[in-house]
Amino acid sequence: MKFNSDQERNDVIARLTLITLAIVISINLIIMLAGYFISQNMSIGQAANAKMLRNILLLLTMGELAAIYVVKRSLMKRLDNIALYTPEIYNQLHTINIVIAALCTSISIYGLVALILGNKYEELMFFVALSLIGYQIFRLRARDFER
């Protein structure tokens, strides 16, 4: 994919990143608030299988982070055939960013599920942190368009 200038490329990427970062942060805040209210209404004791459940969800999270990498690469390869910057490419880039954001926010949903099934609120916060770190690692960057 070719932009008219480096400045144009950086502007498009900055706008897309800002939009999707706002989406990821707002969804994670909603999940944190829901988790807080759920944890206030639950008993203090932890379920016997809570550690095993947390470990399973962590493995699922690591697998999802690998899947995000594969999905991003496959979606970016679709753009290689397009030579000029058009509004259609902007829409495709926006779609790629939304897919990455959705996959990253699902990680914090795993933390909410773990909380509901007996884990602590701090473990929900760990999953939220993994979600935000995952977005920062896999978001679109200018180097994604260099060959």
Buried (B, 14 or more C-beta within 10 A) or exposed (E): BEBEEEEEBEEBBEBBBEBBBEBBBEBBEEBBEBBEEBBEEBEEEBEEEBEEBBEEBBEEBEEBBEEBBEBBEEBBEEBEEEEEBEEEBEEBBBEBBBBBBBBBBBBBBBBBBBBBEBBBBEBBBBBBBBBBEBBEEBBBEEEBBEE
